[in-house]
Amino acid sequence: MPDDFSNPGPRRPGSSRSANGAAVASRTEEDPGWVVETVVSPFHCLYQDALHFHTQSRLAYSETEASRLARAALLMYVAAAEALVRQAAVELGRPELRGLLADPSRPLPPAEAWRLLPAIVADPDVSPHPFNPEQPPWPQFAELLMLQTSWVYPGPPASRRAFYHSPRRDGDYEPMQPHQVPAALRRTIKADSLAYPRTGLPRDPYALRPHHLDTARGVLDAAVEALDRRMGGALCRDKRHRVEPSRIIEPSGEAS
């Protein structure tokens, strides 16, 4: 019985089939040429992505597009913040403790991971620099993390109410700012329900704008600097959190 060529089955990447159905290796599979090996820094990658979306949000052709790009940038900034401490825990943490922050099967909330990192990195006989959660930039950083958390843990409808205003009933409606709440509605609309009090970041994701990203980035950068100080400079020394070392592997298999 002849082979059934109507269903040749899955193909491996880099291969093709001859007329009789046999797999034939492509030139790419036979000779990959020179190879570069690099050790990726997720913090650096995600932070650069955030900067890209941040810039694009300023160049957007409409408020809707600007808001969409701003949301993408904010998520990347927060993801970079989380990657930073998990990466540092693996690279700098004491072996018996690094799993507290770096085990994906039992992840700590990002805010807790940021608080504990200096303790798992420090020498057991040396106390890390004191941590005051009420001293800037920590309250602002907590709001940045809470904003992202509120998007992925939305809560009941009552906690997701947003308000928009326009000078005309049939006009263009814009997100309402805390200072724009009319006196007659101040019992119904609380300022804190529209924006976080310390950063001014809007709770409504549709209300996020490029200028809010300036705040978010400033808060993240300040938090990184403050965490680095708590760790005696170990976090950012020689830009280790951004370095992505590479090496060239010759076709012979030898590294150079």
PADOSE-811778 format. One line per field, with one value per residue (C-alpha): residue in three letters; x, z, y. Coordinates in pm, 1 decimal. Layout:
% residues N
aa <- c(ALA,...) $
px <- c(X,...) $
pz <- c(Z,...) $
py <- c(Y,...) $
END
This chain:
% residues 256
aa <- c(MET,PRO,ASP,ASP,PHE,SER,ASN,PRO,GLY,PRO,ARG,ARG,PRO,GLY,SER,SER,ARG,SER,ALA,ASN,GLY,ALA,ALA,VAL,ALA,SER,ARG,THR,GLU,GLU,ASP,PRO,GLY,TRP,VAL,VAL,GLU,THR,VAL,VAL,SER,PRO,PHE,HIS,CYS,LEU,TYR,GLN,ASP,ALA,LEU,HIS,PHE,HIS,THR,GLN,SER,ARG,LEU,ALA,TYR,SER,GLU,THR,GLU,ALA,SER,ARG,LEU,ALA,ARG,ALA,ALA,LEU,LEU,MET,TYR,VAL,ALA,ALA,ALA,GLU,ALA,LEU,VAL,ARG,GLN,ALA,ALA,VAL,GLU,LEU,GLY,ARG,PRO,GLU,LEU,ARG,GLY,LEU,LEU,ALA,ASP,PRO,SER,ARG,PRO,LEU,PRO,PRO,ALA,GLU,ALA,TRP,ARG,LEU,LEU,PRO,ALA,ILE,VAL,ALA,ASP,PRO,ASP,VAL,SER,PRO,HIS,PRO,PHE,ASN,PRO,GLU,GLN,PRO,PRO,TRP,PRO,GLN,PHE,ALA,GLU,LEU,LEU,MET,LEU,GLN,THR,SER,TRP,VAL,TYR,PRO,GLY,PRO,PRO,ALA,SER,ARG,ARG,ALA,PHE,TYR,HIS,SER,PRO,ARG,ARG,ASP,GLY,ASP,TYR,GLU,PRO,MET,GLN,PRO,HIS,GLN,VAL,PRO,ALA,ALA,LEU,ARG,ARG,THR,ILE,LYS,ALA,ASP,SER,LEU,ALA,TYR,PRO,ARG,THR,GLY,LEU,PRO,ARG,ASP,PRO,TYR,ALA,LEU,ARG,PRO,HIS,HIS,LEU,ASP,THR,ALA,ARG,GLY,VAL,LEU,ASP,ALA,ALA,VAL,GLU,ALA,LEU,ASP,ARG,ARG,MET,GLY,GLY,ALA,LEU,CYS,ARG,ASP,LYS,ARG,HIS,ARG,VAL,GLU,PRO,SER,ARG,ILE,ILE,GLU,PRO,SER,GLY,GLU,ALA,SER) $
px <- c(0.0,146.1,229.8,-40.7,121.0,-194.7,-98.4,280.2,279.2,465.2,788.4,1086.9,1208.4,1488.3,1386.9,1197.4,1069.6,1192.2,961.9,947.4,860.5,1204.2,1320.0,1600.2,1809.7,1833.8,2163.7,2078.6,2058.0,2379.9,2589.4,2459.5,2778.9,2890.4,2683.0,2659.1,2572.4,2435.8,2301.0,1978.6,1884.5,1502.5,1507.3,1702.2,1489.1,1154.2,1269.2,1380.2,1042.6,872.7,1079.9,980.5,607.6,653.4,801.3,543.1,260.0,380.4,377.2,33.1,-220.4,-510.1,-584.3,-712.7,-390.8,-180.8,-366.5,-327.1,49.6,71.9,-89.2,159.8,448.1,324.6,291.1,647.1,782.0,618.4,730.3,1085.9,1059.1,961.5,1228.8,1493.8,1455.2,1401.8,1715.3,1916.0,1796.3,1938.3,2265.0,2336.9,2125.7,2262.5,2200.4,1985.9,1759.0,1741.8,1447.8,1230.1,1226.2,1322.2,1098.3,818.5,611.6,556.8,611.6,605.9,417.2,654.2,635.9,736.1,1017.8,1156.5,1143.4,1318.3,1591.0,1854.3,1806.7,1874.4,2177.8,2345.5,2604.5,2425.3,2629.6,2554.6,2215.3,2084.7,2011.4,1684.0,1360.5,1092.9,782.8,648.1,955.6,970.5,995.8,833.2,473.1,479.7,630.0,359.6,95.4,265.2,250.9,-107.2,-219.4,-97.3,-242.9,-583.5,-584.9,-523.3,-735.9,-1024.0,-1253.6,-1632.9,-1804.1,-1840.3,-1460.9,-1427.6,-1645.4,-1494.8,-1626.4,-1599.0,-1707.2,-1786.8,-1908.5,-2189.0,-2416.7,-2325.6,-1960.1,-1635.6,-1602.9,-1269.4,-1163.4,-1251.9,-964.2,-999.0,-1003.2,-1284.4,-1542.9,-1834.5,-1944.1,-2280.4,-2109.3,-1835.2,-2030.9,-2068.3,-1727.0,-1432.2,-1103.0,-914.9,-1147.9,-1026.5,-651.3,-392.8,-324.0,58.9,135.2,-180.7,-185.4,-542.8,-723.2,-914.5,-682.9,-848.0,-743.3,-370.1,-177.6,189.1,248.9,147.8,429.2,677.2,563.7,574.4,924.1,1048.7,906.0,1062.7,1403.4,1393.6,1296.3,1586.1,1828.5,1683.1,1701.9,2060.7,2144.3,1982.3,2209.5,2526.4,2550.8,2545.7,2229.9,2361.3,2738.0,2904.7,2550.4,2520.2,2139.1,2164.2,2470.3,2407.7,2747.8,2800.1,3057.2,3108.9,3111.1,3313.9,3182.8,3434.2,3249.0,3519.9,3425.0,3613.2) $
pz <- c(0.0,-89.4,183.9,266.0,174.1,247.8,616.1,637.2,1011.3,1207.7,1077.0,1285.1,1259.3,1003.6,810.3,491.2,316.9,0.7,-264.8,-78.8,252.8,412.7,635.4,484.2,702.6,584.0,548.8,866.4,1066.4,912.9,967.8,1213.5,1173.8,1457.0,1778.2,2044.7,2398.9,2634.8,2989.2,2982.1,3249.4,3260.8,3460.8,3188.7,2909.8,3069.8,3178.0,2821.3,2692.5,2941.0,2817.2,2458.7,2535.6,2754.1,2459.8,2214.4,2442.8,2407.4,2028.0,2007.0,1762.9,2012.2,2385.8,2351.7,2191.1,2441.8,2730.0,2579.3,2541.1,2889.6,3039.1,2857.7,2986.4,3345.2,3340.5,3207.6,3478.0,3751.0,3591.6,3581.4,3949.9,4036.8,3813.8,3979.0,4326.7,4211.3,3996.9,4281.5,4523.9,4301.3,4227.1,4565.6,4824.4,5073.6,4941.7,5235.5,5200.1,4832.6,4778.5,4994.6,4712.8,4405.4,4425.0,4166.7,4328.2,4637.9,4530.3,4784.6,4691.8,4523.3,4807.0,5058.9,4833.2,4811.4,5189.8,5257.2,4990.7,5200.4,5482.6,5267.5,5103.0,5410.5,5618.9,5914.0,6155.3,5976.7,6002.8,5676.9,5666.6,5844.8,5649.0,5719.7,5510.4,5573.3,5437.2,5062.7,4820.8,4986.7,5024.2,4661.2,4548.4,4738.9,4543.9,4214.2,4302.5,4429.4,4100.4,3901.8,4161.8,4133.2,3761.8,3805.2,4121.9,4018.4,4314.3,4315.8,4079.9,4356.0,4377.1,4002.0,3949.8,3729.8,3652.0,3346.0,3287.5,2999.7,2977.6,2749.2,2768.8,2412.0,2437.1,2473.5,2819.2,2999.1,3315.7,3624.1,3838.8,4218.8,4217.9,3961.2,4177.6,4222.5,4577.0,4522.3,4448.6,4712.3,4930.3,4638.0,4475.9,4713.4,4588.8,4691.0,4474.5,4164.7,4226.9,4474.2,4720.4,4723.0,4353.8,4186.0,3970.8,3851.0,3965.3,3636.7,3381.1,3097.9,3270.1,3260.9,3054.9,2958.2,3241.6,3490.6,3350.3,3435.3,3795.3,3780.6,3636.8,3888.8,4176.1,4046.1,3993.5,4342.8,4490.5,4313.3,4451.4,4801.4,4789.6,4668.6,4969.4,5204.2,5052.6,5082.0,4704.7,4622.2,4409.9,4143.0,4181.3,3838.7,3693.1,3760.8,3741.6,3378.8,3250.8,2992.5,2938.9,2600.7,2438.5,2085.4,2024.1,1717.0,1469.8,1621.0,1951.4,2129.0,2313.2,2266.0) $
py <- c(0.0,339.2,589.9,842.4,1174.5,1372.8,1380.5,1390.9,1458.8,1725.8,1870.0,1959.5,2318.9,2344.5,2031.8,1954.8,1642.5,1482.3,1335.7,1003.6,1166.8,1129.4,1411.6,1616.6,1846.9,2204.7,2392.1,2587.6,2265.7,2130.3,2442.7,2704.1,2907.2,3133.7,3133.5,3401.5,3296.8,3561.4,3564.1,3761.7,4015.3,4013.9,4337.7,4515.4,4366.2,4455.1,4801.1,4878.6,4755.8,4986.8,5280.7,5200.3,5193.4,5502.2,5693.9,5563.3,5671.5,6030.2,5999.0,5836.1,5976.8,5971.0,5966.5,5610.6,5491.0,5685.0,5520.5,5174.1,5220.0,5371.6,5061.2,4839.6,5053.3,5045.4,4666.0,4639.6,4872.8,4664.6,4336.6,4473.4,4562.9,4207.5,4053.8,4270.7,4121.8,3762.2,3788.1,3944.0,3676.8,3401.4,3581.1,3740.2,3558.8,3310.5,2956.4,2851.9,3156.3,3246.2,3010.1,3236.4,3489.9,3289.6,2981.3,3027.1,2750.4,2968.0,3328.4,3606.5,3924.4,4172.6,4425.5,4157.0,4038.0,4391.6,4422.8,4090.5,4094.7,4279.5,4028.3,3720.8,3884.4,4032.8,3854.5,3687.4,3898.0,4226.0,4394.6,4543.3,4913.5,4995.8,4995.1,5256.7,5180.1,5531.8,5706.3,5791.5,5625.5,5324.2,5450.6,5565.7,5236.3,5048.3,5243.0,5155.7,4786.5,4817.0,4969.0,4670.9,4432.2,4602.4,4523.0,4150.7,4119.1,4347.6,4293.2,4350.5,4596.8,4856.3,4885.9,4936.9,5241.0,5511.5,5859.0,6081.3,6439.0,6672.7,7033.6,6912.7,6611.6,6512.1,6623.4,6432.1,6278.0,6271.9,6085.6,6286.2,6409.6,6425.7,6807.7,6808.1,6631.3,6875.3,6954.4,6786.2,6452.0,6447.6,6207.6,5969.8,6012.0,6003.3,6146.2,5830.1,5621.5,5806.9,5816.1,5699.9,5981.7,5985.4,5935.7,6059.2,5743.9,5683.7,5372.7,5358.4,5189.8,5386.0,5709.6,5630.8,5887.2,5943.2,6191.5,5921.3,5708.1,5981.9,5942.0,5561.2,5553.0,5809.1,5603.3,5281.6,5442.6,5593.3,5255.5,5081.9,5341.6,5308.4,4927.9,4949.9,5170.3,4919.4,4653.3,4858.6,4903.4,4531.7,4550.1,4788.6,4757.1,4766.1,4778.8,4406.8,4425.6,4542.3,4356.7,4082.8,3913.9,3749.3,3523.9,3398.4,3023.6,2931.0,2672.2,2430.3,2456.1,2652.5,2970.8,3293.0) $
END
